[in-house]
Amino acid sequence: MPKIRTNRGAAKRFTRTGGGGFKRAASHRRHILTKKPSKRKRQLRTVRTMHASDVRQARQLLPYS
């Protein structure tokens, strides 16, 4: 049986947590930051967990993580 390939795009975006979930970064933090308030940009820095409905698909994209 051949090995399963890891989706490299997903590997750069998500990391596995100890409990089996996935960590992800917040969106809307790449460009056009001058018009966003400091409070919003500060809150977008925090790491979030992936929604439970998306974990199954992420597990298929990252089989060895």
C-alpha positions, 0 to 999 in steps of 0.5 A: 500500500503506498503512502498518502501524500500530505496536502502541502497547502494545508500543512502550512496553514494548520497544526495539530493540537494535543486533543486531536483538533487543529489550530489556525490563524485568523483571516483578514490580516494580510493587507489593507491594515491601515483602515483597521483599528488596532483593537481588531488587528490585535484580536486577529493575532490570536490563534483559533481552533478549527470548527468541528465541522471542518476537522474531518476534512483537515484530518484527510488532508494531513494524514500524518500530523 
